[in-house]
Amino acid sequence: METLIRTRQDSGGSVELAVGDVLEIHLAETPTTGYLWKVHEIDPPALTFHGSRFVSGGPAPGRGGTRILTFEGVAPGRAVLRLKHYRQWAGDSSIIDRFELTVSVR
């Protein structure tokens, strides 16, 4: 099992995983603004979402950090992973950024 990390610069690209490999997407986020990174769409069954966590950039209140979203390759195939950066309570009209990655699982 291998863990691959992708960042904002990888949006629009592709990655190849083996079944059992873990994919982490690391994206800058400042939760106190209300804007959070969330999964918009995954083409199953090749890829499964395991969750996300926020890693603060420091102790100062309101400081930004990194949102880490974790996925696992679970079956051979191709998946398009789409994320959105938005205010959940305001809906899709509040989207300010998107992330997309094509994932091939072998």
Rosetta silent file (secondary structure, phi, psi, omega in degrees, C-alpha in Angstrom):
SEQUENCE: METLIRTRQDSGGSVELAVGDVLEIHLAETPTTGYLWKVHEIDPPALTFHGSRFVSGGPAPGRGGTRILTFEGVAPGRAVLRLKHYRQWAGDSSIIDRFELTVSVR
SCORE:     score description
SCORE:     0.000 S_00000001
   1 L     0.000  131.107 -179.216    0.000    0.000    0.000 S_00000001
   2 L  -121.238  148.058  174.246    1.333    3.378   -1.033 S_00000001
   3 E  -110.283  123.410  177.555    0.139    6.882   -0.134 S_00000001
   4 E  -108.235  138.765 -179.763    0.214    9.458   -2.925 S_00000001
   5 E  -115.340  132.457  175.578   -0.191   13.166   -2.187 S_00000001
   6 E  -126.277  150.875 -176.721   -1.543   15.683   -4.672 S_00000001
   7 E  -126.696 -177.763 -178.120   -1.932   19.459   -4.250 S_00000001
   8 H   -50.344  -37.040 -177.735   -3.675   22.402   -5.930 S_00000001
   9 H   -65.393  -17.736 -177.862   -1.071   22.370   -8.713 S_00000001
  10 H   -89.332   -4.771 -179.407   -2.219   18.875   -9.754 S_00000001
  11 L   -58.727  135.817 -178.385   -5.798   19.940  -10.561 S_00000001
  12 L    91.837   -7.248 -177.849   -6.749   18.984  -14.098 S_00000001
  13 L   -97.646 -157.471 -179.908   -4.213   16.170  -14.162 S_00000001
  14 E  -143.402  162.820  178.665   -4.297   12.454  -13.526 S_00000001
  15 E  -147.145  150.636  177.695   -2.862    9.894  -11.153 S_00000001
  16 E  -116.211  131.987  178.693   -2.536    6.117  -11.161 S_00000001
  17 E  -122.929  155.872  166.628   -3.153    3.991   -8.070 S_00000001
  18 L   -94.218  157.080  174.574   -3.052    0.292   -7.308 S_00000001
  19 L   -56.681  130.364 -178.518   -5.967   -1.276   -5.458 S_00000001
  20 L    97.555  -16.968  177.055   -5.328   -0.508   -1.771 S_00000001
  21 L   -70.057  152.088  179.753   -3.288    2.646   -2.421 S_00000001
  22 E  -110.371  138.352  176.838   -4.325    5.815   -0.611 S_00000001
  23 E  -116.455  124.930  175.244   -4.654    9.213   -2.286 S_00000001
  24 E  -112.662  129.689  174.786   -4.463   12.375   -0.198 S_00000001
  25 E  -105.191  121.473 -178.964   -5.484   15.733   -1.659 S_00000001
  26 E  -107.736  116.388 -177.575   -3.913   18.666    0.265 S_00000001
  27 E  -132.328  139.475  178.550   -5.622   22.027   -0.302 S_00000001
  28 E   -64.960  139.653 -178.783   -5.270   25.408    1.420 S_00000001
  29 E  -154.482  145.386  172.350   -8.312   26.362    3.495 S_00000001
  30 L  -125.803   91.185 -173.232   -9.354   28.946    6.077 S_00000001
  31 H   -58.300  -27.757 -177.666  -12.453   27.463    7.755 S_00000001
  32 H   -66.842  -14.045  175.798  -13.290   30.644    9.681 S_00000001
  33 H   -81.176  -12.948 -176.194  -14.319   32.255    6.365 S_00000001
  34 L    92.372  -12.191  179.781  -17.004   29.604    5.956 S_00000001
  35 L   -88.862  121.534 -178.432  -15.390   28.282    2.768 S_00000001
  36 E  -127.551  151.720  172.670  -14.556   24.578    2.991 S_00000001
  37 E   -85.060  129.935  179.175  -13.333   21.953    0.540 S_00000001
  38 E  -136.778  156.611  174.506  -15.898   19.182    0.002 S_00000001
  39 E   -71.571  125.997  176.650  -16.312   16.269   -2.384 S_00000001
  40 E   -93.754  -40.526 -177.392  -18.547   17.354   -5.244 S_00000001
  41 E  -163.453  140.836  171.384  -18.483   14.109   -7.218 S_00000001
  42 E  -133.972  133.597  173.612  -16.698   10.756   -7.433 S_00000001
  43 L   -86.497   99.867  178.380  -17.305    8.230  -10.178 S_00000001
  44 L   -74.493  169.682   10.493  -17.501    4.957   -8.226 S_00000001
  45 L  -102.054    8.445 -174.511  -16.715    2.093   -7.857 S_00000001
  46 L   -70.323  -28.036 -170.957  -12.948    2.521   -8.373 S_00000001
  47 E  -130.066  137.435  178.332  -12.430    5.112   -5.625 S_00000001
  48 E  -121.584  138.005  177.317  -13.809    5.454   -2.095 S_00000001
  49 E   -86.382  127.867 -179.694  -13.801    8.589    0.085 S_00000001
  50 E  -102.925  -14.420  178.583  -12.491    7.960    3.610 S_00000001
  51 E   134.922  179.551  178.777  -12.896   11.439    5.088 S_00000001
  52 E  -140.062  158.181  176.388  -11.164   14.740    5.593 S_00000001
  53 E  -144.512  156.335  179.316   -9.297   16.554    8.308 S_00000001
  54 E  -110.555  131.466  176.601   -8.003   20.072    8.810 S_00000001
  55 E  -112.720  113.508 -176.900   -4.411   20.762    9.827 S_00000001
  56 E   -67.151  146.938  177.557   -4.010   24.279   11.221 S_00000001
  57 L   -82.992   -1.587  179.402   -1.174   26.476   10.022 S_00000001
  58 L   162.033  178.004 -173.168   -0.555   27.722   13.572 S_00000001
  59 L   -80.750  -12.447 -177.053   -2.063   28.705   16.900 S_00000001
  60 L   -65.307  134.624  178.360   -3.422   32.146   15.939 S_00000001
  61 L   -59.425  137.221  178.186   -7.241   32.284   15.895 S_00000001
  62 L    80.786   -0.501 -178.103   -8.672   32.314   12.388 S_00000001
  63 L   -69.650  143.664  177.317   -5.432   31.191   10.817 S_00000001
  64 L   -75.103 -179.503  179.408   -5.653   29.071    7.681 S_00000001
  65 E  -170.602 -144.287 -176.298   -4.160   25.687    7.113 S_00000001
  66 E  -126.820  129.184  171.660   -4.549   22.598    4.961 S_00000001
  67 E   -90.430  126.681  178.870   -7.613   20.466    4.285 S_00000001
  68 E  -113.766  114.963  177.954   -6.573   16.842    3.676 S_00000001
  69 E  -105.161  130.271 -172.561   -9.137   14.684    1.868 S_00000001
  70 E  -114.110  132.509 -179.519   -8.364   10.951    1.821 S_00000001
  71 E  -131.331  159.194  177.277   -9.432    8.413   -0.814 S_00000001
  72 E  -132.595  137.755  172.419   -8.605    4.768   -1.486 S_00000001
  73 E   -76.224  119.637 -173.532   -8.397    2.830   -4.729 S_00000001
  74 L  -116.545  -14.704  179.300  -10.771   -0.094   -4.169 S_00000001
  75 L  -157.324  147.558  177.635  -11.362   -1.635   -7.616 S_00000001
  76 L   -58.706  140.429  179.246   -9.745   -1.493  -11.046 S_00000001
  77 E   150.188 -169.074 -176.947  -11.189    1.267  -13.205 S_00000001
  78 E  -124.524  138.103  178.423  -11.227    4.981  -13.807 S_00000001
  79 E  -135.033  141.830  171.645  -12.749    7.678  -11.613 S_00000001
  80 E  -104.810  121.708 -178.159  -13.067   11.417  -12.002 S_00000001
  81 E  -102.662  124.055  179.392  -12.751   13.130   -8.649 S_00000001
  82 E  -124.572  129.396  178.328  -14.281   16.603   -8.329 S_00000001
  83 E  -119.014  155.427  176.819  -13.990   18.837   -5.267 S_00000001
  84 E  -133.861  146.588  179.353  -15.509   22.241   -4.594 S_00000001
  85 E  -111.211  107.230 -171.363  -14.486   25.094   -2.275 S_00000001
  86 E  -157.425  173.016  173.768  -17.679   26.737   -1.075 S_00000001
  87 L   -94.564  109.280 -174.116  -19.917   27.747    1.799 S_00000001
  88 H   -55.014  -40.402 -177.818  -22.086   24.704    2.369 S_00000001
  89 H   -69.629  -18.751 -179.414  -24.920   26.745    3.897 S_00000001
  90 H   -98.143   -9.321  177.603  -24.999   29.026    0.820 S_00000001
  91 L    81.501 -175.911 -175.137  -25.051   26.238   -1.760 S_00000001
  92 H   -63.516  -19.293  177.725  -23.293   25.836   -5.090 S_00000001
  93 H   -66.686  -13.657 -179.389  -23.748   29.507   -6.003 S_00000001
  94 H   -96.551    5.205 -179.036  -20.979   30.233   -3.451 S_00000001
  95 L   -60.958  126.824  178.260  -18.321   28.036   -5.136 S_00000001
  96 L  -113.041  -11.750  179.475  -15.065   29.996   -5.408 S_00000001
  97 E  -159.637  156.809  178.153  -12.724   27.220   -6.545 S_00000001
  98 E  -136.538  156.358  176.147  -12.769   23.678   -7.915 S_00000001
  99 E  -135.551  133.866  179.225  -10.335   20.775   -8.033 S_00000001
 100 E  -137.605  137.520 -179.186  -10.527   17.890  -10.514 S_00000001
 101 E  -144.111  133.317  174.123   -8.352   14.806  -10.877 S_00000001
 102 E   -92.206  126.561 -175.829   -8.700   11.726  -13.078 S_00000001
 103 E  -116.706  123.660  173.928   -7.771    8.608  -11.109 S_00000001
 104 E  -105.950  126.112  178.997   -6.910    5.286  -12.749 S_00000001
 105 E  -110.070  127.808 -179.609   -6.905    2.298  -10.415 S_00000001
 106 L  -113.593    0.000    0.000   -5.100   -0.857  -11.526 S_00000001
